[in-house]
Amino acid sequence: MNALLDFITILFSVLRDVLPIAAVLFGFQIFVLRQPIKHAARIFSGMIMVVLGLALFLDGLEMALFPIGRLMAEQLTAAEFIYAGLQQLPSTIVWSDYGWVYAFAFAIGFATTIAEPSLLAVAIKANQVSGGAVSTHGLRIAVALGVAVGVSLGAFRIVTGTALHWYIIVGYIIVILQTSRAPKSIIPLAYDSGGVTTSTVTVPLVAALGLGLAETIPGRSAILDGFGLIAFASLFPIIAVLAYAQLGAWWAQSRNKRQTTTASGLQESHLRNL
């Protein structure tokens, strides 16, 4: 009964949030463009599905994703797990003792990004617009690796308690340097790739992981250290996609150079034989 009441509360909250969007869309269509709404029945049924889907998704977050993210963080940082077999627990935190935390952060960052529907949509469109030059799978894997590295580095920051801004400053310096050297056609897509990762699947689990780590590691503050992982998940995909494009351009140039060298060698050999 309580679960049903919670879902109804979430449903009304989603409906309240969606109604202004619908009012703007339909208001412009009717009062500004002065055009009838085509396929009205399909549009309204789609709006109902959106509201129900969002409500179910938010309810699922509260029931499953947030709790499991925090539970994993608590279990991985428990002294019984980290220092199993030791008779006496160390008095200070050593960052190297939390290797499984970094491994889990890497794995969850990669897995959630691969499953991110917004990234899949962007990758498909990029593949279509580029005529196949941008690989759908290559882009998704590059972004997923960027998020994985970013989330694991963010977990390291929480464990060590170091300042967030230094990581972000250094990261954006790297992005600026890469931007000046990367192929111009990939730069807008790389910057968009950082945004699409912070969406429906990645954000809940990453946020829950960060809060769980900050609440269970001694000396850490949930409000100061628990947040910031999503910033890493937005920044490092940009670095990864730019690096992916730069490596691809370097590989293409090297291959063309080898082919040119081979062709020149064959031509010289042919001339000598003549």
N, C-alpha and C positions, 0 to 999 in steps of 0.2 A: 504493500500500500504506500509506504514511504517513497519507494522507487518511482511509483506512478505519479505521486504528487511532485516529486523533484523534476520528472520529465515534463509535466504540465507547466511548471514554473519556468523551466528553460524554454519551452515552446512559446510561451507568451513573451518572454524576453527577446527571442529571435524574431518573432512577429513584429514586435515594437521596433526592432532595429532595421528590419527589411522594409517596412511600410514607407519610410521616407524615401528610400531608393525607388520604390515602385511609383510613389507620388511624383517624383521628379521625371522619371521616364515617361509615364503616361501623361503627365501635365504638359511636357514639351510636345509630345506627339499630338495631343488634342488641341491645346490652346496656342502653341507657337507655330508648329508645322501645319496644323489644321488638316490632318490626314486621319482617316479611320485606322483603327488597329487591325491589321491583317492577322488572320488565324488566332483570333482572340481566345477561343476555347483552349487551344494548345498552349498559348502563352500563360494563361491563368493556371492551367493544370501544372505547367512547368514551375510556376512560382510556388505553388503548394508543395511540389516535390522538393524545391530548394529549401523552403522553411522546415519541412519535416526532416530533410537530410541534415541540415545544420543543427537542428535540435538533437537528433540522434547522435551526431558526431560529438557535440559538446557534452552530452550525457555520457558518451563512451569515454571521453577524455577523463572526466571526473571519476568514472567507475574503474577504468583499467590503466590507461597510459600514465597519468600522473602518479598513481600509487605504485605501479611497477617500476617507474623510473626512480622514485625515492627509495623503494625497497632495495633495488639493486645497488644504489649508492650506499645505503646503510650497511648492507651485507659485505660489500667490497672493502669498506673502510673499517669494519669491525676489527678490534684488536685480536679477537679470537681467530679470525681468518688470516690477518696479516702476519701476526707473530705466533702462529700455531707451533707448538713444541717448545717455545721459550719459557723458562721458569720465571723470568723477571722481565716485565715490559720496559722498553727504553723510555727515558724521561723526555726526550725531544723527538719531534717529527723529522724523519729523514725522507726526502722526496723519492729516493730510489726504492723505498719499501712499498710504494703504491703502484707497482708496475701493472698489476691487473686492472687498476682503475683507468690507466692510460689506454690499455688494450681494449677495455670495454668501451671507453669513450670513442676510440677510433672506429671500432666495429659498429657501434650504434649510429655514429655520424655517417658512415658509409652506407649502411643498410637503409636508414630513413631517407637519405637523399636519393638513392636509387628508386625508392618507392614513391617519391614525391610527384604527384600528378602535375603540378605546375611546371616542374622541370621537364617532364616528358613532353608536355605541350609545346614548350619553347624549343626543345631539341628537334621535335618533328617539324615545326615551322621553319627553323633555321636550316634544316636539311632540304626542305622543299624550296625555300627562297634561294639558297646557294647552289641549287642544281646538283646536290649530292656532295659538294665540296666539304661541307661540315657534316661529319658523321654523327648520326643520332646517338649511337652507343659510345663513340669516343667522347662526345661532349658530356654525356651523363656520367661516364666513369671519371673524367677529369674533374667535374664539379664535385662528385662524391668523394674523390680523394682529397680535394681541397677542404671540404667540410670535415672529413675524418681527421685530417691533420690539425685543422683549427680547433675542433672540439677537444681533441686529446691535449693540445697545447693549452687550451682554456682550463682543462682539468688540472694540468700541471700548475697553472697560475693559482688556482684555488688551493691546491695542496701546499704550495710554497708561500702563499699569501703576498705575492709580489704585486706591484701596482699595475692596474689594467692599462693605463694610458701609454706606458712605454711600449707595450706589445702593439697597440693600435698605431702609434706614431711610426714605429719601425715598419710595420706592415704596409702602411700607406706610402712610405718612402719607397719601398720595394715596388709597389703598384705603379707609382709615378715613373720610376726608372724603367720598368717593363713597358709602360705605355709609350714611352719615347722610342722604344726599339721594336715593338710588336707590329705585325701587319695591321694596317689601318682598318681593314675590313672586319677584323675580329674584336676590336676594342669595344664597340657598343654592346656586342653580344656578351663579352666577358663581364662587363659591368652589370648587365641585366642578370647574368647567371648568379651573381652574388645576392640579388634580391629575391629570385624565385625559390631559393633554398629555404628561406625563412617563411615557411608556409604551413599548411595544415598538418603534415606528418612530423616534420623535423622539429618545429618549435616546441610542442608539448613535451616530447621526450627529452630534448636538450635542456629545456628550462627545469624540468623535474630533476634531471641529473645534477644540474648546477646547484639547485636548492638543497637536494639531498646531501651532496658533498659538503656544502657549507654548514649544514646543520649537524653533521656527524663528525667532521674533523675538528679536533680540539683547537680553540683559539680563533676560529673563523666566524664571521658574521654573515647571516643569511642575506641581509640587505646590502652589505658591502661586497661580499664575495660570491653570493649565490647567483647574482645576475652578471651578464657579460659574455656568457658562452655564445649567445645568439650573434653578438658582434663578431666573434671569431668565425662563426658559421657563415656570416655575410662577407667577410673580408677575404678569407683564404680561397674561396672558389674563384675570385677574380684573379688572384695570383696563379692558381692552377690552370685556368683556361688560357691566360696569356702565355704561360709557360708551354702549354700544350700547342698553341699556335706557333710559338717561336721554335719549338722543337720540330714541328711539322715543316716549317719554312726552311729550317737548317737542313733537314733530311732531304727535302726536295732539291735544294741547291747542291748538296753533296752528290746526289744521284745524277743530276744534270751534268755536273762537272766530271763525274766518272764516265758518263756516257760520251761526253765531248772528248775526253782524253782517249777513250777507247777508239772512237771513230777516227781521231787524228792519227793514232798509232796505226790503225788498219790502212788508212790512206797513204801514209808514208811508206809502209811496207809494200803496198801495191805499186807505188811509184818506183821503189828500188828494184822490184822484180821486173818492171818494164825496162 
